[in-house]
Amino acid sequence: MEDRHVKAFKEESYDILAELESLLLELEENPKDATLIDRVFGAMHTIKGSGAMFGFDAISDFTHEIETVLDMVRDGILPVTSGLVRLTLSARDKILEMLDSGTQSLDKEARAIVAGFRDLIGNDESEIKEESEEPEPVETTLRITYRILFKPNTDIFTTGTNPLLLLSELKAMGECTIVARTNEIPPLAEYNPEACYVSWEIILTTNCDENAIRDVFIFVEDNCELSIEKIFEHDSGAESEDYKRLGEILLDRGAVTPEALNNVLNKHKFLGERLLESKVISREKIDAALKEQEHVRKVLQKDRDMQVSSLRVDAAKLDSLVDLVGELVTVQARLSQKASGDNDPELQLIAESVERLTEELRDNTMSIRMVPIGTLFSRFRRLVHDLAGELGKEVQIVTDGAATELDKTVIDQLNEPLVHIIRNAIDHGIEQPAERSSFGKPVKGTIHLAAEHAGASVVISISDDGAGLAPEILKAKAVEKGLIAADQELSEDECYSLILRPGFTTSTEVTDVSGRGVGMDVVKRSIDSLRGTIGITSSKGIGTTISLRLPLTLAIIDGLLVSVGQDLFVIPLAVIDECVELSKEESIQSRERSMMTFRGQVHPYVSLRHVLGIGGVAPAIEKVVLVNALGKRTGFSVDKVIGQHQTVIKTLSKVLGNVEGISGATILGDGTVALILDVNQLVKAERSDIQYKAQGAMPRRVEMTA
């Protein structure tokens, strides 16, 4: 079994590599951004140091070669070019591969990448080896707080040294508090503007060792007084203790004697005030000690906050927790039903309390599984970058709503559909630079990813500013491939939906990107499996938008419990607009025409009894549930509307898994089973039946009962 420390290293490295990819893509667009360069270097440096610590020597050696080049970039010796970014991205991919495989040697591809970096700096292998043998700052997982006293000689300016640059370098090594000592500055009449009278006291919390700190002062060590003292070790695996009191700090520093400290401790004032009144210490030394205390306490508090605010949990444990909460919801519904049936006030009170606690537990458990969709969006920047380069196009990606949260299970299943949509947008939608220029468009095309909450759903839209879809061309291609009849009438929306058909493609030749008619039909199947819907809008010459509407979670939904005969069904509450009643005459007319009139508008009408093949006679007054399905309002007729029901979704067995119109099942409080309806499939099936009737054919139905 994998060591827990190695597992933690891998998880941290995966996070760093994901961030590194985004940083490199940003760096290509902003090659002179020093902050981005430092962050890229820091990411590589962290992976190198941690890799060596946990036995991933191959990764450490490989990363060192890249770090050498990035250090030259950071020093301004090498420029950031597209070639350097592409090579570093390849190195990042190779590190990810080595992490997954656990390899302890460099393969041919890794050596080729190293050779590419060496070519950039013009060094041969022997030079690289010599450079790699130089001592480097050692970074450990243990953070240490140092007290550094830096007192430059008064003539340090004459050597061309700026002490402030040294302090800035220290600040880059970790969390830093700097206190200037100004007590040796002489009166103005004696002041020499070319002399340095100021010294500094620095409190530094860092992962670097003492040698790394001394390296900062390596060129001025003979021209200053330097003291580096370790004052505190932060053990991330243990509970952080509080830092020393002011008196202890002053004793450690030698700023006050034990006798002087004891003499003032009996006075009823703050220690600092008492020491000042006794004139045993200067205000400057008190301030420096207080700054040290404040610095370490802040670091300790931040450590505590980090320990409290984040915790890595195995996804399998979360899934198990959600399943248990689902079972609890079912038991709670059973308890509520029992309490409402018995005339026992005490039992009803208990049932209400259990219901409230169960709802809170359900909501909290669901929120644990919610993650920002930005974690998914960030993956596509690399896809756009590589595919645009492969096709000779210039494309940028813009995102909105990255903080929108969605169930982790949904996000995990969204990757493949979004990859297909983005690839299609770049290949078929975005034009070549010369073509875009001739149309007066910006040479660089744009892919826009956006997400927003809409009730109990999340809407993800993928837009491009490309050529758009031509309905007549789509229809002609569908006829050519035998997907539709030549004389079939299609609306504009129906023409757009042709791209979701299996085998449909507008490409005239097969490439690595497209042309095989596989892609958008995969998207449709994936979104259907998530109980989502797809919408397509397009304007010729302006662009295309594909919208995905998805449920927030796949585990528990709010539904409307209805009955048809003796069978029970659940309709997801998110798609329901309202419920109405139809008389027997209106019901018969609606069934004959497959249409119903409500508030002066005509809507499609679906009889669940008819579609699901359930026997028996409909009641005199039929209930109709109006839902939004496939972009239109549709009425579902049922015998009875029972009420709202919190539904724990249970997947159907393989025997029943492919029944059209049923997406799952749920267990009610009394132990009976209700089937969850897939309204989109039911509406689609009913429309197909209407077409069959119009052509004089017999409709095909699946006979089933609950």
N, C-alpha and C positions, 0 to 999 in steps of 0.2 A: 504494500500500500504506500502511496506517495506521502513523503514527510510533509507535515503541516506547514513547516517553514518554506519548503520548496513550493508548495501549493500557493502560499501567500505571495511568494516572489513572482510566480507565473501570473497570478491574477493582477498584481500591480503592474507587471510588464505589459500585459495585454492592454491595460488602461493607458499606459504611457505610449505604447505603439499606436493606439487609436488616435491619441492627441497629436502624436508626431506626424501622422499622415495629414491631419488638418493643418498643422503648422507649416508643413512643407508646401502645401498647395497655396496657403496664404502668402508664404515667402516668395513663391514664383510671381505672384501679382505685385508684391511690394518688396523687391530685392534689396532695398537699402534700409529696411526696417531693422535697426539694431536690436530692438527688444525681441523680435521674432527669431533673429539669429541666435541670441543668447538662450532662448527657450529651446530651440532645436538642439544646440550644443548641450544644454543641461539635461535634456531627455536622453541623449546618447551617453552622456557621462554617467547618469544614474544607472542605466541598463548595464554599462560596462562594469561599474563598481559592484553592483548587486550580483551580476552574473558570476564574477570571480568569487564572491563570498559564498554563494550557494552551489558551487561546483560546476557551473556552466562555463568552463574555461574557453571552449570554442567560441561561444557568443562574446565573451570578454575580449578575446584576441581579435575577433572579426570587427567588433565595434571600435576597438582602439584605432584601427586603421582609418575608419571613417572620422573618428574624433580628431585625429591629427589634421585632416583636411579642414574640418569645420572650425578648428582652432585658428587656422590660417585665415579663414573667412572672417572670423570674429575679430581678428587683428587687422583686417583690411588688406591683407596680402593677396587674397584671391577674391574675385567678384562672385556674386550669386548669379548663375546662369541657368537657363532651362535644362541644359545638359547635366549640371550638378544636381539640380532638384530631381530629375528623372533617375539619376544614379543613386541618390540617397533614398528615394522611394523604393527602388529595387532592393537596396540594402535592408530597408525596413521590412519588406516582404520576406526577405531571406531570414532575418532574425526571428520573425513570427513563425516561419517554417521550422527553424531550428528549435524553438521553444516547444512546438507541438511534438516534434519527433524525438527530442531529447538527445540529438546527435552530439558527439564529442569530437568531431573533426570537420574540417572545411571541405565541401565537395567541389567539383569542377566549377559550378555556377558561382559559388561564394568566392573562389579564387579569382574568377574573371571579374567579379565586382571589385575586389581589392585591387586588381591590376588597373581597373578603370580609374580608381581614386589615385593610385600612384602616378598614372599618366597625367592627371590634372596638375600635380605639383612637380612633375618631372624628376622625381626621386626614384632611384633603383631600390631593390629589396634590401641591400646592405645598409643604405642610408636610413631606411625606415626602421630597421632593427636597432641601429644605434640610437635613433631618436626614442624608440619605445623603451630602451633601457634606462632612460633618464627618470629620476624619481618624480612621482606625481603626487598631488594631494590625495591622501587616502580618505575615502568617504565611508563612514560606518553607519549602521542603522541606529547606533546609540548617539543621541544628541547630548552635547556637553555645553555648559555655560562657562566662558572664560572671562577673567578680569584682566584687561590689557592696559598697561601704563605706557604711554608713548610720549617721551619728552625729547623733541629734536634739539640738537645743538643750536645755539643762537645764529650760527653762520650757515645754516642748512640751505638758505635761499641762494647763496653764492654758488652752490653746486648744481643749480637748475632744478632742484627738487621741489615739488608742490605737495606738502603733507596732506592737503585735502583729497588728492587723488588716491593716496594710500587708504584714507578713511573710507572713500567710496568703494574701493576694492573689498574692504572688510565688510561693508554693508551688503555687498553682493553675496557674501558667504552664508548669510543667515539673518536671524533677527538681531538687530543691533541698537544699542542705546549709547550715545556719545555725550560725554560731559567735558566741556572745555575748562581747563584750569587757567585762570587769568591773574592769579595773585602775584605773579612775578613781572607783570607789565609795569615799567617804571613811569614816573611822572613825565608829562609831555616834554619838559625841558631836557630830560635825559634820554628821550626816546629816539632810537635809531630805526628809521623806516626799513632798513635793509636787514634787520635782525628779527629773529623769531623768538618771542617771549612766551608764547602759548604752548602748553602741553595738554594732552588729552587722556582721558580715562574712558575706555571702551568696554561695555558689557556685551559680549557676543555669544549667542546661542547658535550652534552650528553642528553639522554632521562631520565636519573636517577635523583632522587631528592638529596637534600643536605645530608640527612641522609645516603644515600647509599655511598656518597663520604666520609663521616666521618667514615663509617664502615671500609674503607680501612686503616685508621690510628688508629683503635680502640685499638691496642696493644702498640702503641707508643705515644698516646695522652698526657700522663703525662711526656713524655721525649722529647718534642718538642714544638715549637711555631707554631700554625696552624691557618690560617685565610682562610675562604671560603666565597667569595662574589659573588653574582649573578650580572652580568654586562650586560647581553643581553638576551632577549627572542625572539626566532625565531618562529613567527606565520606562519605555513605552509599554512594557508588559506588566508593570506593577502600578498600583494606585499611587498617584502623585501625592507627595506630602507637601506641607506648606514650607516656605522658605524661612531663613533665619530672621530673628528679630534685629532691630536696629543696633542694639548694644553688641550683639554677637558679630555683626558685620564690621562695626568699628574696631572691635578687638582683633578680628582677623586681619584687618588692614593695618593694624598698628597705629591707628589714629588716636587712640586713647588707652591709658593704662588701666588695669583692673582696679587699682586703688581709687583712681579718679572716678571711674564708673560707679563703684560702690558708694562713694561719697554723695552722689547726686540721686541715687535710686530711691532714697527715702523721702524725697520731696514730691509733693502731689501735683506734678505737672508732666507734660509729655517729655520723654527722655531727651529729645533734641533741644527743647527749650531749656531744660535744666543744665545740659552740657554747655549751651551757649552762655547762660547766666554765670556759670562757674568759670567761664573763660579758659576751659581746658582744651577747647577745640574750635576751629574756625567754622564759619557758616558754610564755606565752600566744601569742606570735608563732610559736613552733615548732609548737604545737598547731594553730593556724589554717592554717599551711602544709601540715601533714600531712593535715588534713581536706580541703583543696583537692585534694591529690594523690590521696587515697582516693576522693573524689567522681568526679573525671574518669576514674580507672582503672575504677571500677565502671561508669560509662556506656560506656566503651570496651569492656569485657568483655560488657556486655549487647548492644552492637551486634554484636560478634563472634558471640555466641550466636544472635542473631536471623538473622544471615547464614547460619549453619550449619544452624539448625533448620528453616527454611522456605524453600521454593523453588517458584515457580509453574511448572508444566509444562503444555504444551498437551495436552489429553485425547487428541488424535489420536496424539501420540507415545507415550503410555501404551498405547493400543490396539495400536499397531504393536509395542511391546515385548512385550506379552502374546502376540501372534501368533507372534513369534519364539521366545519361551519355549515355546510350544506345539509348534512344530516341533522344538525342541531335545529336548523330552520324548519325542517320537516317535522321533527318531534315537537317543536314549539307550536306549529300549526295544529298538530293533533291535540296538544294540551289546551289550546285556545278553544278548539271545537268541543272538547269534552267539558270545559268550564262553562261555555255558553249553553250547553244542553242540560247541565245540572244546576239546580237552583241553590247554589252554594256561594255566598258572597266572598267568603275567605278564599275559596279556590279560584274565583274569578280575579281577585286581587293578585294572587300569586301568578296567575296566567298573564295578567297585564304586565307585571314586573319582569317576568321571563321574556315576554315579547319585546319590551323596551330594551332589555340588556342584549337580547339576540340581535336586534336591529343595529345597535351600536357596535357589537362585535363583528357583525357582517360588514358594516361600512368600513370599520378600521382594517379588517382583513383584506377587503377589496382594495383599499388605498395602499396597502403594503405592496401589492402587485402592480400598482400603477407606476409607470416610468415615463419621463418626458420623451416625446416622439423625436426630439432633437438628436437623441442617441442613434436613431435610425437615419435621419436626414444626413448626418455628418458622414455616413458611409458612402454616400453617392457623389461626394465631391471628387473622389478619386476615379470613380466610374466615368463621370463626365469628362474629367481631364484626359484619361487614357483613350476613351472612345473618340473624342473630338480630334485628338492627335492622330489616331489611326485613320480617320475618315478625311483628314485634311481640312477640318472645320474649326472655327473659333467659337467656343461656347462657354458661357459662364452660368453658374447655378446660384440662385437667390432663394433664401428660405424665410418663411414667416411662421409664427406660431410654434416655434421649437419647444416652448415650455408646455404645450398642450399634452396632457397625460392620457395614456391609454394602457390597457391591460398588457402586461409583458407577453402573455401568450399570443395576443393579437399582433403585437409588434414583431415577435419572432416569425410569424407566418406572413408578414407583409413584405419582407425583404425581396423575395423572388418576384411577386407581382410588380412591385415598384421598379425593380431592375428592368423587367420587360418593357414597361411603359416608358421609362427614361431612354432606353436604347432605341425604341421606336421613334420617340420624339426627336432624337439627335439624327437618326438615320433617315427617316422619312419626312420629318417636319422641318428641321433647320436646314436652310439652303447653304450652298457653298458661298464663301466670302464674296467672290466676284458677282454671283447672282444676286446676293443681298444688296450689294452696292448699287447694282443696276436698277434695283427697285426702290432705291432711296432709303433702305434700311441700314441700321448700324451693322458694320462688318461682323461684329461679335453677336451671336445669337444668345438668347436667354432661356434657361429652364427655370421655372418658378415653382417651388414646392411650398405649399401652405397647409396648415391644419388649424381647425377651430372646433369648439364644442357646439353642438346643436342638439339641445335636449339631452336625451340619454344616448346620443350618438356622437361620433367624431367624424367630421367631413375633411378628407384629405384631397386636395386638388393639385394636379400636375399640369402646368400650362407651358406652352412654348410659343414663341413669336415667329413661327415658321410659315410654311406655305398654306397650311390649313388643309381641310378635307374637301374634296369635290364629290358631292352625292352622286352625280351622273357617272363619274369614273368608278366609284365604289360599286354601283349597281352593275355596270358593264363587266367588271372583273368577277363579280359574284355569278353573273349569268354565264360567263366564259368557263368558270370552274364548276358549273352545274349545281351551285348552291341554291339558286332560286330560278323560277321560270322566267322566260324573257318577257312575258306579258303581265307579270305580277306588279301590282301597284304598291309603291312604298313611299312613306312620308320621309321627310328629311332626317328625322331622328332614327327611323328604321334603317335608312341607308347608312347612317353612322354606326349603328349597332352591328352592321355586317362584319366589321373588323373583329368582332368577338367570336365569329364563327370559326370552328376548326378548319384548317386548310386554307383560310383566306389570306392572301398577301397581294400587295400591289407591286412588289419587286419583280423586275423582268429577269433577273439573274440571281443565282444563289451565291451568297457571300458568307463570311464568318459571322456577320451581324444579323442578316435577315434573308428572306427569300424562300424559306421552307414552309411557311404557313403555320408555324408553331410559335406561340408567343402570347397574343392577346386572348386566345381561348384558354391558355393556362391561367392568365390573369382572372378570367371570368370564373373558372372552376375554383380558384383559391378564394376569391371574394365571396362566392356562393357558400363555400364551406365555413366562412366566418360569419354567415348570416348578414352579409352586406350587399349593397347595390352599387351599380356603376352607371354614371351619367356621362354623356359625351356631348360637348358643344364645340362648334368650329365656325370660323369665318375665313373664306378663301383669301389668301394673301396676308392675313392678320395673325392666324395661329389657331391652336386647338387646346381645349381644356378637358381633361378627364377627371371626374370627381368620384371619389370612393366614399360612401357613407357606411360606417362600421359601428357596431355596438361597443360601448365602453368596456364591457367584460363579457366573457363567454360562459361564466360559471353560474351566475344568478341574475335573473331578469324579473322585472315586474310585468305581469300579464293579466289579461282579462279571461276569467274562466267562463266558458259557455258550454251548453249541452245541445246535442242533436240526438233525439231519441234517448237511449240509455247511455250514450257515449259522451265522454267529457273531453274538451279540447281547450287549449290555451292559445290566445292570440297575443303576441308581444304588444305591450301597452305603447311602446315607442312609435308604432305605425298607425295607431288608432286615432281618428279624428272625433267621432261621436257615434252614438247609438240611436237608432230610430225604430219605429214600429210600422209594419205594413199590414193592411187588412188582407183577408183571404183573396179578394178580387184583385187587389194591387199585386199581391204576391204571384198569383197565376199569370197576370199580364207580364210582370217582370221576368218570370221564368221563361215564358214563351219567347220574349224578345231578347232575353239576356241583357236587358237594360232596365233601369229604374229612374223615376223622376222624383227629385227632392229639391225643394225650394227653387223651383223653376229651372233646375239644371238636370241634365240627363247624365247618369253615371252607369258604367258597366255593373252588372249584377251577377253574383255567383251564389248558387245554392249549394251549401256544404253537404246537405243531404244527397243531392244529385251527384256532385263531383266525387264524393267519397263512397258512393254506392251504399248508403245506409238505408235500410228498409223502414217501413212505418209510414204513418200519415202526419203531415205537417200540422201544427196547431192553427186555430182559426186566426189568431193574430201572430204574425211572424216578426221576430226581432232581426234587425239588420245592423251589422257593425260596419261603419264606413272607415276604410283604411286607405292610406297612401301607398300604392304599390306600382312599381314600374313607371313612376312619374305621373300617375293618374289616380283619382279617387275611385275606389271600387267598393261596392256593397257586398258583404258576406251575410247571407241569411242563416240564422240559427233558430233553434226552438226556444232557448231560454238563455238570458244573460244572468249568470250567478253572481259575479262581482270580481273585484280586483284580487289578485293572488300573487304572492311572492313565490316565484318559480325557481326551484333548484333544477338545473338542466341535467338530465341523465342521457348519455348517448345510447342510441339503439344498438342492438346486437347486429352482427354481420348479416344475419338472416333478414332483418328489416331495415338495414342501413340505407338501402337505395329506394325506399318507397317515396314516390314523388309527392311533394306537398307536406311531408312530415320531417321536421328537423331534429326532433328529440322527444323526450318524455319527462314527466315529473311525477312524484309521488305525493298525493294529497294527505291531509291530516288524518283521514280515516283509513289510509292504507291503499285506496284505489289509485289507479294510474290514469293520468290525463296526457294526451298527445299534444305536443307543441307544433302549431301549424307554421309552415313556411309560406307566407301569403304571396310572395313573388312567384314561386313555382305554381301555386294554385291558379293565380291569375293568368300566368302564361299558358298553362294547360287548358284553361277555359277558352282563351282566345284561339288556341289551336283547334278546339272543338267547333268553334263558330266558323272557322275557315273550312273545316271538313264539311259542316252542314251546308255552307254556301256552295261547295263543289259537289254536293250530293253524295258524299261518302259517309260511312258510319264512323262515329267518333271512337277513339281507342281509350279505354279507361282501365284503371287498376282497381279491381274490386277489393275492398278491405273493410275491416271493422276495427274498432278500438279494442 
